[in-house]
Amino acid sequence: MNNHKRENWIDIAKGIGILLVIIGHSSERPMVLKQFIYSFHMPLFFIISGYVYNHNKWKEKGIKQLIICRFRDYVIPYFVFGFINLGLNAVVEARHMTGSELIHSTIEHAFWLFYSYGSAARMPNCTALWFLPCLFLCTIYVFVLLNIDNKVFRYFICLCGLGINALLSHFAVPQLPWHIDTVLVASVFILIGYELKNAKMLTDNIMEKNGVVYIFVIGLLFTYMNTEISFNANRYGNMIFMLIGSFSLSYVCLWMCIKLKECAILSYFGRGTIIVMAFSYFFKT
């Protein structure tokens, strides 16, 4: 979901997001820090994706071109880095497995890689890559939604999607391939990012510091009242609390990135998010 103009604060925001992913996956972090990070680090990425999405461009080119382009941008890197990790994982496992055990383990990991099952025990040390197939499906779903001219009906469909997801989560339905269930929630944040850009709420109409402090407090409050959130595992606790808390904290983070304007280190991480996602798990093990 790229636009022609690259804004540095967006790279900074992505850099913060990927650092939060690393910290959130660390075994050393306190539980309260994990709850805070998990409440908004994935919504932050989805909001950014919506912010840079150019619907007019893709409406003109058509859904076929959108699918081809996003397959190249998201799905191909997913499998390239996934199979690199599969090979690295096989080298590590070969040290303590027999030949037949290694073959069985590698085939099992490959299956879950195609499934995109976000579990370190099932995917070959590249769990964070689950985001890419999910984002690919999100782009298609959002394209269809934005082609609905009636906004009331469009957001009614979104609410129905949230309801379906809530039912799946409530009844503990096993994780669906390519996180189809998560798409129904993630796409809401992509649409939020899209609307934020159209309303210029992050640039021209940037909020004053006092207002941002209030939003941050609201985000912390709703995060504290909610249970642990995991977009990967399709767990959101109270859906309303999650939406309010995730949006509030994501907005504050984006506001800070706009104010920061320049940060070479964070921009560097922001431009290399896929690389970090691909190998952060492997080098942690």
Secondary structure, 3 states (H helix, E strand, C coil): CCCCCCCHHHHHHHHHHHHHHHHHHCCCCCHHHHHHHHCCHHHHHHHHHHHCCCHHHHHHHCHHHHHHHHHHHHHHHHHHHHHHHHHHHHHHHCCCCCHHHHHHHHHHHHHHHHHCCCCCCCCCCCHHHHHHHHHHHHHHHHHHHHCCCCHHHHHHHHHHHHHHHHHHHHCCCCCCHHHHHHHHHHHHHHHHHHHHHHCCCCCCCCCCHHHHHHHHHHHHHHHHHCCCCECCCCECCCHHHHHHHHHHHHHHHHHHHHHHCCCHHHHHHHHCHHHHHHHHHHHHC
